[in-house]
Amino acid sequence: MFGVAVSLGLGSSQIAAGLSELFGWDASTFLKIMILAVLTMVCRLDRGGARQRG
C-alpha cells in the first residue's frame, strides 16, 4: 500500500511537470491534487470492474 502511495505521489509530480512544459500551466499543489484525484478515480473504477467480473 505504501508503495502505491509513493508511486502516485511521484507520478503526479511528473505528470504536473509534463503538463507545465507542454501547456505552460503552473505545476501547483492544486494541479497535483487534481491529478491524484483523477488517478485515484481511474484506479477505483478499474478495481471495481475487476471485482464484478470475478
N, CA, C and O atoms as CSV, one atom per row, in Angstrom:
chain,resi,resn,atom,element,x,y,z
A,1,MET,N,N,0.819,-1.189,0.000
A,1,MET,CA,C,0.000,0.000,0.000
A,1,MET,C,C,0.866,1.257,0.000
A,1,MET,O,O,0.556,2.222,-0.699
A,2,PHE,N,N,1.956,1.253,0.784
A,2,PHE,CA,C,2.805,2.436,0.817
A,2,PHE,C,C,3.534,2.623,-0.510
A,2,PHE,O,O,3.802,3.754,-0.916
A,3,GLY,N,N,3.851,1.542,-1.174
A,3,GLY,CA,C,4.488,1.641,-2.482
A,3,GLY,C,C,3.585,2.298,-3.500
A,3,GLY,O,O,4.043,3.090,-4.325
A,4,VAL,N,N,2.304,1.975,-3.448
A,4,VAL,CA,C,1.335,2.589,-4.357
A,4,VAL,C,C,1.208,4.073,-4.054
A,4,VAL,O,O,1.142,4.887,-4.976
A,5,ALA,N,N,1.173,4.438,-2.781
A,5,ALA,CA,C,1.052,5.847,-2.397
A,5,ALA,C,C,2.263,6.646,-2.879
A,5,ALA,O,O,2.115,7.758,-3.385
A,6,VAL,N,N,3.439,6.086,-2.723
A,6,VAL,CA,C,4.650,6.778,-3.180
A,6,VAL,C,C,4.641,6.893,-4.701
A,6,VAL,O,O,5.003,7.937,-5.243
A,7,SER,N,N,4.238,5.846,-5.383
A,7,SER,CA,C,4.192,5.884,-6.843
A,7,SER,C,C,3.210,6.936,-7.343
A,7,SER,O,O,3.501,7.656,-8.298
A,8,LEU,N,N,2.048,7.027,-6.700
A,8,LEU,CA,C,1.066,8.044,-7.103
A,8,LEU,C,C,1.600,9.451,-6.834
A,8,LEU,O,O,1.417,10.356,-7.649
A,9,GLY,N,N,2.256,9.629,-5.698
A,9,GLY,CA,C,2.797,10.944,-5.374
A,9,GLY,C,C,3.876,11.387,-6.339
A,9,GLY,O,O,3.853,12.515,-6.830
A,10,LEU,N,N,4.820,10.503,-6.612
A,10,LEU,CA,C,5.888,10.838,-7.549
A,10,LEU,C,C,5.349,10.971,-8.974
A,10,LEU,O,O,5.778,11.841,-9.732
A,11,GLY,N,N,4.415,10.107,-9.323
A,11,GLY,CA,C,3.828,10.166,-10.657
A,11,GLY,C,C,3.062,11.453,-10.893
A,11,GLY,O,O,3.127,12.023,-11.982
A,12,SER,N,N,2.337,11.916,-9.887
A,12,SER,CA,C,1.575,13.155,-10.055
A,12,SER,C,C,2.510,14.344,-10.239
A,12,SER,O,O,2.198,15.268,-10.990
A,13,SER,N,N,3.652,14.328,-9.561
A,13,SER,CA,C,4.635,15.397,-9.753
A,13,SER,C,C,5.191,15.377,-11.169
A,13,SER,O,O,5.371,16.427,-11.786
A,14,GLN,N,N,5.461,14.188,-11.681
A,14,GLN,CA,C,5.981,14.068,-13.044
A,14,GLN,C,C,4.943,14.495,-14.085
A,14,GLN,O,O,5.276,15.175,-15.056
A,15,ILE,N,N,3.693,14.097,-13.881
A,15,ILE,CA,C,2.629,14.487,-14.805
A,15,ILE,C,C,2.433,15.997,-14.776
A,15,ILE,O,O,2.273,16.622,-15.825
A,16,ALA,N,N,2.445,16.592,-13.574
A,16,ALA,CA,C,2.293,18.049,-13.448
A,16,ALA,C,C,3.437,18.780,-14.155
A,16,ALA,O,O,3.212,19.797,-14.812
A,17,ALA,N,N,4.645,18.270,-14.023
A,17,ALA,CA,C,5.785,18.889,-14.701
A,17,ALA,C,C,5.643,18.784,-16.220
A,17,ALA,O,O,5.966,19.724,-16.946
A,18,GLY,N,N,5.161,17.646,-16.688
A,18,GLY,CA,C,4.945,17.478,-18.126
A,18,GLY,C,C,3.866,18.406,-18.664
A,18,GLY,O,O,4.029,19.011,-19.724
A,19,LEU,N,N,2.760,18.517,-17.927
A,19,LEU,CA,C,1.693,19.431,-18.346
A,19,LEU,C,C,2.166,20.879,-18.307
A,19,LEU,O,O,1.781,21.687,-19.152
A,20,SER,N,N,2.991,21.198,-17.335
A,20,SER,CA,C,3.546,22.544,-17.238
A,20,SER,C,C,4.423,22.849,-18.449
A,20,SER,O,O,4.378,23.948,-19.003
A,21,GLU,N,N,5.208,21.878,-18.845
A,21,GLU,CA,C,6.096,22.063,-20.001
A,21,GLU,C,C,5.309,22.154,-21.307
A,21,GLU,O,O,5.614,22.984,-22.163
A,22,LEU,N,N,4.299,21.299,-21.457
A,22,LEU,CA,C,3.531,21.263,-22.702
A,22,LEU,C,C,2.588,22.451,-22.868
A,22,LEU,O,O,2.528,23.073,-23.929
A,23,PHE,N,N,1.855,22.753,-21.800
A,23,PHE,CA,C,0.792,23.744,-21.911
A,23,PHE,C,C,1.087,25.048,-21.182
A,23,PHE,O,O,0.299,25.990,-21.263
A,24,GLY,N,N,2.200,25.119,-20.477
A,24,GLY,CA,C,2.549,26.328,-19.753
A,24,GLY,C,C,1.759,26.516,-18.470
A,24,GLY,O,O,1.729,27.615,-17.917
A,25,TRP,N,N,1.117,25.450,-17.988
A,25,TRP,CA,C,0.357,25.530,-16.742
A,25,TRP,C,C,1.324,25.588,-15.571
A,25,TRP,O,O,2.443,25.078,-15.640
A,26,ASP,N,N,0.874,26.216,-14.506
A,26,ASP,CA,C,1.671,26.266,-13.280
A,26,ASP,C,C,1.592,24.900,-12.592
A,26,ASP,O,O,0.494,24.399,-12.348
A,27,ALA,N,N,2.709,24.308,-12.284
A,27,ALA,CA,C,2.744,22.995,-11.614
A,27,ALA,C,C,2.504,23.200,-10.118
A,27,ALA,O,O,3.386,22.959,-9.293
A,28,SER,N,N,1.305,23.644,-9.791
A,28,SER,CA,C,0.964,23.999,-8.412
A,28,SER,C,C,0.492,22.779,-7.626
A,28,SER,O,O,0.298,21.693,-8.174
A,29,THR,N,N,0.318,22.993,-6.348
A,29,THR,CA,C,-0.199,21.937,-5.484
A,29,THR,C,C,-1.608,21.551,-5.899
A,29,THR,O,O,-1.968,20.374,-5.857
A,30,PHE,N,N,-2.412,22.535,-6.301
A,30,PHE,CA,C,-3.784,22.257,-6.739
A,30,PHE,C,C,-3.791,21.316,-7.941
A,30,PHE,O,O,-4.580,20.372,-7.983
A,31,LEU,N,N,-2.927,21.564,-8.910
A,31,LEU,CA,C,-2.854,20.701,-10.089
A,31,LEU,C,C,-2.464,19.285,-9.697
A,31,LEU,O,O,-3.028,18.323,-10.219
A,32,LYS,N,N,-1.507,19.141,-8.786
A,32,LYS,CA,C,-1.075,17.814,-8.345
A,32,LYS,C,C,-2.206,17.079,-7.622
A,32,LYS,O,O,-2.374,15.871,-7.789
A,33,ILE,N,N,-2.976,17.812,-6.820
A,33,ILE,CA,C,-4.106,17.192,-6.119
A,33,ILE,C,C,-5.170,16.749,-7.113
A,33,ILE,O,O,-5.764,15.684,-6.948
A,34,MET,N,N,-5.417,17.548,-8.137
A,34,MET,CA,C,-6.407,17.172,-9.150
A,34,MET,C,C,-5.934,15.934,-9.928
A,34,MET,O,O,-6.736,15.054,-10.238
A,35,ILE,N,N,-4.656,15.869,-10.234
A,35,ILE,CA,C,-4.103,14.697,-10.915
A,35,ILE,C,C,-4.255,13.467,-10.033
A,35,ILE,O,O,-4.641,12.402,-10.516
A,36,LEU,N,N,-3.954,13.601,-8.743
A,36,LEU,CA,C,-4.128,12.483,-7.806
A,36,LEU,C,C,-5.582,12.037,-7.749
A,36,LEU,O,O,-5.863,10.839,-7.705
A,37,ALA,N,N,-6.509,12.994,-7.751
A,37,ALA,CA,C,-7.934,12.650,-7.703
A,37,ALA,C,C,-8.353,11.865,-8.946
A,37,ALA,O,O,-9.086,10.882,-8.842
A,38,VAL,N,N,-7.891,12.294,-10.112
A,38,VAL,CA,C,-8.238,11.592,-11.356
A,38,VAL,C,C,-7.624,10.196,-11.370
A,38,VAL,O,O,-8.299,9.227,-11.717
A,39,LEU,N,N,-6.356,10.084,-10.997
A,39,LEU,CA,C,-5.711,8.765,-10.970
A,39,LEU,C,C,-6.386,7.825,-9.973
A,39,LEU,O,O,-6.540,6.633,-10.240
A,40,THR,N,N,-6.786,8.366,-8.826
A,40,THR,CA,C,-7.468,7.552,-7.825
A,40,THR,C,C,-8.809,7.059,-8.339
A,40,THR,O,O,-9.170,5.900,-8.132
A,41,MET,N,N,-9.551,7.941,-9.011
A,41,MET,CA,C,-10.849,7.524,-9.578
A,41,MET,C,C,-10.671,6.431,-10.622
A,41,MET,O,O,-11.429,5.461,-10.644
A,42,VAL,N,N,-9.684,6.580,-11.477
A,42,VAL,CA,C,-9.439,5.575,-12.512
A,42,VAL,C,C,-9.082,4.232,-11.876
A,42,VAL,O,O,-9.571,3.191,-12.313
A,43,CYS,N,N,-8.242,4.251,-10.857
A,43,CYS,CA,C,-7.860,3.010,-10.170
A,43,CYS,C,C,-9.051,2.364,-9.478
A,43,CYS,O,O,-9.218,1.145,-9.519
A,44,ARG,N,N,-9.868,3.181,-8.848
A,44,ARG,CA,C,-11.044,2.634,-8.154
A,44,ARG,C,C,-12.029,2.025,-9.145
A,44,ARG,O,O,-12.601,0.967,-8.884
A,45,LEU,N,N,-12.229,2.690,-10.280
A,45,LEU,CA,C,-13.131,2.146,-11.300
A,45,LEU,C,C,-12.581,0.839,-11.868
A,45,LEU,O,O,-13.332,-0.106,-12.110
A,46,ASP,N,N,-11.284,0.795,-12.075
A,46,ASP,CA,C,-10.662,-0.416,-12.602
A,46,ASP,C,C,-10.790,-1.576,-11.604
A,46,ASP,O,O,-11.111,-2.697,-11.999
A,47,ARG,N,N,-10.547,-1.319,-10.346
A,47,ARG,CA,C,-10.660,-2.376,-9.338
A,47,ARG,C,C,-12.102,-2.820,-9.163
A,47,ARG,O,O,-12.361,-4.009,-8.980
A,48,GLY,N,N,-13.045,-1.885,-9.215
A,48,GLY,CA,C,-14.449,-2.221,-9.083
A,48,GLY,C,C,-14.917,-3.097,-10.234
A,48,GLY,O,O,-15.681,-4.040,-10.027
A,49,GLY,N,N,-14.470,-2.798,-11.426
A,49,GLY,CA,C,-14.830,-3.613,-12.580
A,49,GLY,C,C,-14.255,-4.998,-12.515
A,49,GLY,O,O,-14.893,-5.958,-12.946
A,50,ALA,N,N,-13.045,-5.120,-11.977
A,50,ALA,CA,C,-12.415,-6.440,-11.851
A,50,ALA,C,C,-13.155,-7.294,-10.820
A,50,ALA,O,O,-13.274,-8.508,-10.985
A,51,ARG,N,N,-13.652,-6.657,-9.759
A,51,ARG,CA,C,-14.397,-7.417,-8.753
A,51,ARG,C,C,-15.708,-7.949,-9.304
A,51,ARG,O,O,-16.125,-9.054,-8.958
A,52,GLN,N,N,-16.361,-7.172,-10.157
A,52,GLN,CA,C,-17.623,-7.615,-10.720
A,52,GLN,C,C,-17.437,-8.755,-11.714
A,52,GLN,O,O,-18.302,-9.622,-11.837
A,53,ARG,N,N,-16.323,-8.756,-12.414
A,53,ARG,CA,C,-16.054,-9.798,-13.412
A,53,ARG,C,C,-15.576,-11.099,-12.762
A,53,ARG,O,O,-15.645,-12.172,-13.361
A,54,GLY,N,N,-15.099,-10.978,-11.544
A,54,GLY,CA,C,-14.670,-12.197,-10.857
A,54,GLY,C,C,-13.254,-12.336,-10.814
A,54,GLY,O,O,-12.746,-13.314,-10.267
